[in-house]
Amino acid sequence: MEFIKDRYEIAGLKVLMVTYYERTRQQALPYIAKHMWKEEEADAVIDLDNEFYEKMQEENMQGCSLESIEYIYTGTIFNRLLINHHGCMLHSSAVVVDGYAYLFSADSGTGKSTHTGLWLEHFKEKAFIINDDKPVLRLENGQWFVYGTPWSGKTDLNINVKAKLGAIVFLERAKENHITPIEVKEAIPLFFNQTVRRLKREEKMDLVLQYMEEILTSNYYGIVDITRIAICLFAIGVLVLKFFLFIIL
């Protein structure tokens, strides 16, 4: 089967990626490298053959198309390679307001996208979604940044830009709306469950834990309990106010 090998710039890295199917190519199109560079200069190489995708479909993913399997696994490989460059993906919806990215993380179906969608309604032109499912966190010159990536789940909402990290919030369902700062020991399992959980090399797991500690000791996180995700803008305004107070403190 024919494939295409292209150069991309994703999360500030030079990425050489082989693709067989249209979905991954279309999603990655905004990330095509603007300047030519040699293949050996790549920071990350994603080169899975179609036989691998067929094997995954046969063994574990009978209900998925080969196109979807490629999209999933290219993102997984990029995440693992990203660890070598002081970064990781976080399963979350990331909204940017006034130049800062706010990540809302939770299990699928909790309401991440609905919540950031309400931010768009409330802040209007001041806000935009940088990535709706798998944004990247990377440390650069002592500052954590959030990047868009081609891997953005079912909504395909992503932009090839970066923004300074404003905060990380873990969403949960509850009877009342509130936001609460949490201790590092509480945040670690929440963070870990939404990033790389299975690594073949112990040293990479050490790196992930190191990045988690760096982020979680920087007052970037909190936890929100949500009664109804589709709450009115007045309630969102209260939630945002409490959220910003937490960040400032």
C-alpha positions as a Markdown table, in Angstrom:
| # | Residue | x | y | z |
|---|---|---|---|---|
| 1 | Met | 0.0 | 0.0 | 0.0 |
| 2 | Glu | 1.3 | 3.5 | -0.9 |
| 3 | Phe | 2.3 | 5.9 | 1.8 |
| 4 | Ile | 3.3 | 9.5 | 2.1 |
| 5 | Lys | 6.3 | 10.7 | 4.2 |
| 6 | Asp | 6.1 | 14.4 | 5.2 |
| 7 | Arg | 7.8 | 16.9 | 7.4 |
| 8 | Tyr | 5.8 | 18.5 | 10.2 |
| 9 | Glu | 6.4 | 21.0 | 13.0 |
| 10 | Ile | 4.3 | 19.9 | 16.0 |
| 11 | Ala | 4.7 | 21.3 | 19.5 |
| 12 | Gly | 7.9 | 23.1 | 18.5 |
| 13 | Leu | 9.5 | 19.8 | 17.2 |
| 14 | Lys | 10.5 | 18.7 | 13.8 |
| 15 | Val | 8.5 | 15.6 | 13.1 |
| 16 | Leu | 8.9 | 13.1 | 10.2 |
| 17 | Met | 5.7 | 11.1 | 9.8 |
| 18 | Val | 4.6 | 8.4 | 7.5 |
| 19 | Thr | 0.8 | 8.2 | 6.7 |
| 20 | Tyr | -1.4 | 5.8 | 4.7 |
| 21 | Tyr | -4.8 | 7.3 | 5.3 |
| 22 | Glu | -6.5 | 10.6 | 4.6 |
| 23 | Arg | -7.7 | 11.5 | 8.1 |
| 24 | Thr | -4.3 | 11.8 | 9.7 |
| 25 | Arg | -3.0 | 13.7 | 6.7 |
| 26 | Gln | -5.8 | 16.2 | 6.7 |
| 27 | Gln | -5.5 | 16.7 | 10.5 |
| 28 | Ala | -1.8 | 17.2 | 10.2 |
| 29 | Leu | -2.0 | 19.5 | 7.2 |
| 30 | Pro | -1.8 | 22.8 | 9.2 |
| 31 | Tyr | 1.4 | 21.4 | 10.8 |
| 32 | Ile | 3.3 | 20.9 | 7.6 |
| 33 | Ala | 6.8 | 22.3 | 8.0 |
| 34 | Lys | 7.2 | 25.8 | 6.6 |
| 35 | His | 10.9 | 25.3 | 6.0 |
| 36 | Met | 12.6 | 22.3 | 4.5 |
| 37 | Trp | 15.0 | 20.3 | 6.7 |
| 38 | Lys | 16.9 | 17.1 | 6.3 |
| 39 | Glu | 15.3 | 13.9 | 7.5 |
| 40 | Glu | 18.2 | 13.2 | 9.9 |
| 41 | Glu | 17.4 | 16.5 | 11.6 |
| 42 | Ala | 14.0 | 15.3 | 12.8 |
| 43 | Asp | 13.3 | 15.4 | 16.5 |
| 44 | Ala | 10.7 | 12.6 | 16.2 |
| 45 | Val | 10.0 | 10.0 | 13.6 |
| 46 | Ile | 6.6 | 8.3 | 13.4 |
| 47 | Asp | 6.9 | 5.4 | 10.9 |
| 48 | Leu | 4.3 | 2.6 | 11.5 |
| 49 | Asp | 3.5 | 0.3 | 8.6 |
| 50 | Asn | 0.0 | -0.6 | 7.4 |
| 51 | Glu | 0.6 | -4.2 | 8.6 |
| 52 | Phe | 0.8 | -2.9 | 12.1 |
| 53 | Tyr | -2.5 | -1.2 | 11.8 |
| 54 | Glu | -4.1 | -4.4 | 10.3 |
| 55 | Lys | -2.7 | -6.4 | 13.2 |
| 56 | Met | -4.1 | -4.0 | 15.8 |
| 57 | Gln | -7.5 | -4.1 | 14.1 |
| 58 | Glu | -7.5 | -7.9 | 14.1 |
| 59 | Glu | -6.3 | -8.3 | 17.7 |
| 60 | Asn | -7.9 | -5.5 | 19.6 |
| 61 | Met | -9.8 | -3.0 | 17.5 |
| 62 | Gln | -12.2 | -4.9 | 15.3 |
| 63 | Gly | -14.8 | -2.1 | 15.5 |
| 64 | Cys | -12.3 | 0.6 | 14.2 |
| 65 | Ser | -11.4 | 1.5 | 10.7 |
| 66 | Leu | -7.7 | 1.3 | 9.6 |
| 67 | Glu | -7.9 | 5.1 | 9.1 |
| 68 | Ser | -9.0 | 5.6 | 12.7 |
| 69 | Ile | -6.4 | 3.2 | 14.0 |
| 70 | Glu | -3.6 | 5.1 | 12.2 |
| 71 | Tyr | -4.9 | 8.4 | 13.7 |
| 72 | Ile | -4.9 | 6.9 | 17.2 |
| 73 | Tyr | -1.5 | 5.2 | 17.1 |
| 74 | Thr | 0.4 | 8.1 | 15.4 |
| 75 | Gly | -0.7 | 10.3 | 18.3 |
| 76 | Thr | 0.3 | 7.6 | 20.8 |
| 77 | Ile | 3.8 | 7.3 | 19.3 |
| 78 | Phe | 4.2 | 11.1 | 19.2 |
| 79 | Asn | 3.3 | 11.3 | 22.9 |
| 80 | Arg | 5.9 | 8.7 | 23.8 |
| 81 | Leu | 8.6 | 10.5 | 21.7 |
| 82 | Leu | 7.6 | 13.8 | 23.2 |
| 83 | Ile | 8.7 | 12.6 | 26.6 |
| 84 | Asn | 12.3 | 12.9 | 25.4 |
| 85 | His | 11.7 | 16.6 | 24.8 |
| 86 | His | 10.5 | 17.7 | 28.2 |
| 87 | Gly | 6.8 | 17.4 | 27.3 |
| 88 | Cys | 3.7 | 15.2 | 27.3 |
| 89 | Met | 0.1 | 15.2 | 26.1 |
| 90 | Leu | -2.7 | 15.6 | 28.6 |
| 91 | His | -6.1 | 14.3 | 27.8 |
| 92 | Ser | -8.0 | 17.5 | 28.1 |
| 93 | Ser | -9.8 | 20.3 | 26.3 |
| 94 | Ala | -7.6 | 23.4 | 26.2 |
| 95 | Val | -9.1 | 26.9 | 25.8 |
| 96 | Val | -7.0 | 30.1 | 25.4 |
| 97 | Val | -8.1 | 33.4 | 26.9 |
| 98 | Asp | -5.9 | 36.5 | 26.8 |
| 99 | Gly | -2.9 | 34.5 | 25.8 |
| 100 | Tyr | -3.1 | 31.8 | 28.5 |
| 101 | Ala | -4.2 | 28.2 | 28.1 |
| 102 | Tyr | -6.6 | 26.6 | 30.6 |
| 103 | Leu | -6.8 | 22.8 | 30.4 |
| 104 | Phe | -9.9 | 21.0 | 31.6 |
| 105 | Ser | -9.1 | 17.3 | 32.1 |
| 106 | Ala | -11.4 | 14.4 | 32.9 |
| 107 | Asp | -12.5 | 11.0 | 31.6 |
| 108 | Ser | -14.3 | 10.9 | 28.3 |
| 109 | Gly | -18.0 | 11.8 | 28.7 |
| 110 | Thr | -17.6 | 14.1 | 31.7 |
| 111 | Gly | -18.0 | 17.3 | 29.8 |
| 112 | Lys | -14.6 | 18.8 | 28.9 |
| 113 | Ser | -15.6 | 20.0 | 25.5 |
| 114 | Thr | -19.0 | 21.2 | 26.7 |
| 115 | His | -17.3 | 23.2 | 29.5 |
| 116 | Thr | -14.7 | 24.9 | 27.2 |
| 117 | Gly | -17.5 | 25.5 | 24.7 |
| 118 | Leu | -19.3 | 27.6 | 27.4 |
| 119 | Trp | -16.0 | 29.5 | 27.9 |
| 120 | Leu | -16.2 | 30.4 | 24.2 |
| 121 | Glu | -19.8 | 31.6 | 24.6 |
| 122 | His | -18.8 | 33.7 | 27.7 |
| 123 | Phe | -15.5 | 35.2 | 26.5 |
| 124 | Lys | -16.5 | 35.3 | 22.8 |
| 125 | Glu | -13.7 | 36.7 | 20.6 |
| 126 | Lys | -11.2 | 36.7 | 23.5 |
| 127 | Ala | -11.3 | 32.8 | 23.6 |
| 128 | Phe | -10.5 | 30.0 | 21.3 |
| 129 | Ile | -9.9 | 26.2 | 21.5 |
| 130 | Ile | -6.2 | 25.3 | 21.0 |
| 131 | Asn | -7.0 | 21.5 | 21.2 |
| 132 | Asp | -10.1 | 19.7 | 22.2 |
| 133 | Asp | -8.6 | 16.4 | 23.3 |
| 134 | Lys | -4.8 | 16.0 | 23.4 |
| 135 | Pro | -2.9 | 19.3 | 23.8 |
| 136 | Val | 0.8 | 19.1 | 24.5 |
| 137 | Leu | 2.5 | 20.5 | 27.6 |
| 138 | Arg | 6.2 | 21.4 | 27.1 |
| 139 | Leu | 8.7 | 23.2 | 29.2 |
| 140 | Glu | 10.7 | 25.9 | 27.4 |
| 141 | Asn | 13.2 | 28.2 | 29.1 |
| 142 | Gly | 11.6 | 27.7 | 32.5 |
| 143 | Gln | 8.0 | 28.3 | 31.2 |
| 144 | Trp | 5.4 | 25.7 | 30.6 |
| 145 | Phe | 3.6 | 26.1 | 27.2 |
| 146 | Val | 0.5 | 24.5 | 25.7 |
| 147 | Tyr | 0.5 | 23.5 | 22.1 |
| 148 | Gly | -2.1 | 22.4 | 19.6 |
| 149 | Thr | -1.6 | 19.0 | 17.9 |
| 150 | Pro | -3.3 | 17.2 | 15.0 |
| 151 | Trp | -4.7 | 14.6 | 17.5 |
| 152 | Ser | -7.9 | 16.2 | 18.9 |
| 153 | Gly | -10.4 | 13.5 | 19.3 |
| 154 | Lys | -13.9 | 13.4 | 17.7 |
| 155 | Thr | -14.4 | 17.1 | 17.3 |
| 156 | Asp | -11.2 | 17.8 | 15.3 |
| 157 | Leu | -10.8 | 21.1 | 17.0 |
| 158 | Asn | -7.1 | 22.1 | 17.0 |
| 159 | Ile | -4.9 | 25.1 | 16.0 |
| 160 | Asn | -1.2 | 25.0 | 15.4 |
| 161 | Val | -0.2 | 27.6 | 18.0 |
| 162 | Lys | 1.1 | 27.7 | 21.5 |
| 163 | Ala | 0.2 | 29.7 | 24.6 |
| 164 | Lys | 1.5 | 30.0 | 28.2 |
| 165 | Leu | 0.0 | 27.5 | 30.6 |
| 166 | Gly | -2.6 | 29.3 | 32.8 |
| 167 | Ala | -4.0 | 26.4 | 34.8 |
| 168 | Ile | -5.0 | 22.8 | 34.8 |
| 169 | Val | -8.4 | 21.8 | 36.2 |
| 170 | Phe | -9.7 | 18.3 | 36.7 |
| 171 | Leu | -13.5 | 18.0 | 36.2 |
| 172 | Glu | -15.8 | 15.8 | 38.2 |
| 173 | Arg | -19.6 | 15.6 | 38.5 |
| 174 | Ala | -21.2 | 16.6 | 41.7 |
| 175 | Lys | -24.4 | 18.1 | 43.2 |
| 176 | Glu | -23.0 | 21.7 | 43.4 |
| 177 | Asn | -20.6 | 23.8 | 41.3 |
| 178 | His | -17.4 | 24.7 | 43.0 |
| 179 | Ile | -13.6 | 24.9 | 42.4 |
| 180 | Thr | -11.1 | 23.7 | 45.0 |
| 181 | Pro | -7.2 | 23.8 | 45.1 |
| 182 | Ile | -5.9 | 20.3 | 45.6 |
| 183 | Glu | -2.7 | 18.9 | 47.1 |
| 184 | Val | 0.0 | 17.4 | 44.9 |
| 185 | Lys | -0.7 | 13.9 | 46.2 |
| 186 | Glu | -4.3 | 14.2 | 45.0 |
| 187 | Ala | -3.4 | 15.7 | 41.7 |
| 188 | Ile | -0.8 | 13.1 | 40.7 |
| 189 | Pro | -3.2 | 10.2 | 40.1 |
| 190 | Leu | -5.6 | 12.5 | 38.3 |
| 191 | Phe | -2.8 | 13.7 | 36.0 |
| 192 | Phe | -1.3 | 10.3 | 35.5 |
| 193 | Asn | -4.6 | 8.8 | 34.4 |
| 194 | Gln | -4.9 | 11.3 | 31.6 |
| 195 | Thr | -1.4 | 11.0 | 30.1 |
| 196 | Val | 1.0 | 8.1 | 29.3 |
| 197 | Arg | 0.1 | 5.2 | 31.6 |
| 198 | Arg | 2.0 | 2.3 | 29.8 |
| 199 | Leu | 5.6 | 2.8 | 29.0 |
| 200 | Lys | 8.1 | 0.1 | 28.1 |
| 201 | Arg | 11.1 | 1.9 | 29.5 |
| 202 | Glu | 11.4 | 2.7 | 33.2 |
| 203 | Glu | 13.5 | 5.8 | 32.5 |
| 204 | Lys | 10.7 | 7.3 | 30.5 |
| 205 | Met | 8.3 | 6.7 | 33.3 |
| 206 | Asp | 10.7 | 8.5 | 35.6 |
| 207 | Leu | 10.7 | 11.5 | 33.1 |
| 208 | Val | 6.9 | 11.6 | 33.1 |
| 209 | Leu | 6.8 | 11.6 | 36.9 |
| 210 | Gln | 9.4 | 14.4 | 36.9 |
| 211 | Tyr | 7.3 | 16.5 | 34.5 |
| 212 | Met | 4.2 | 15.9 | 36.6 |
| 213 | Glu | 6.0 | 17.0 | 39.8 |
| 214 | Glu | 7.3 | 20.2 | 38.0 |
| 215 | Ile | 3.8 | 21.1 | 36.8 |
| 216 | Leu | 2.0 | 20.2 | 40.0 |
| 217 | Thr | 4.3 | 22.1 | 42.2 |
| 218 | Ser | 3.8 | 25.3 | 40.2 |
| 219 | Asn | 0.2 | 26.1 | 41.3 |
| 220 | Tyr | -1.3 | 25.4 | 37.9 |
| 221 | Tyr | -4.0 | 23.0 | 38.9 |
| 222 | Gly | -7.4 | 22.7 | 40.7 |
| 223 | Ile | -10.5 | 20.6 | 40.8 |
| 224 | Val | -14.0 | 21.5 | 39.7 |
| 225 | Asp | -17.1 | 19.6 | 40.7 |
| 226 | Ile | -20.0 | 20.1 | 38.2 |
| 227 | Thr | -23.7 | 19.5 | 38.8 |
| 228 | Arg | -24.7 | 20.0 | 35.2 |
| 229 | Ile | -22.2 | 20.7 | 32.5 |
| 230 | Ala | -24.7 | 22.8 | 30.5 |
| 231 | Ile | -25.0 | 25.4 | 33.1 |
| 232 | Cys | -26.0 | 29.0 | 32.4 |
| 233 | Leu | -23.5 | 31.8 | 31.7 |
| 234 | Phe | -24.2 | 33.4 | 35.1 |
| 235 | Ala | -23.0 | 30.2 | 36.8 |
| 236 | Ile | -20.0 | 30.0 | 34.5 |
| 237 | Gly | -19.2 | 33.6 | 35.4 |
| 238 | Val | -19.1 | 32.6 | 39.1 |
| 239 | Leu | -17.0 | 29.6 | 38.3 |
| 240 | Val | -14.5 | 31.6 | 36.3 |
| 241 | Leu | -14.2 | 34.2 | 39.0 |
| 242 | Lys | -13.3 | 31.6 | 41.6 |
| 243 | Phe | -11.0 | 30.0 | 39.0 |
| 244 | Phe | -9.1 | 33.3 | 38.4 |
| 245 | Leu | -8.8 | 33.9 | 42.2 |
| 246 | Phe | -7.2 | 30.5 | 42.5 |
| 247 | Ile | -4.7 | 31.3 | 39.8 |
| 248 | Ile | -3.7 | 34.6 | 41.3 |
| 249 | Leu | -3.3 | 33.2 | 44.7 |
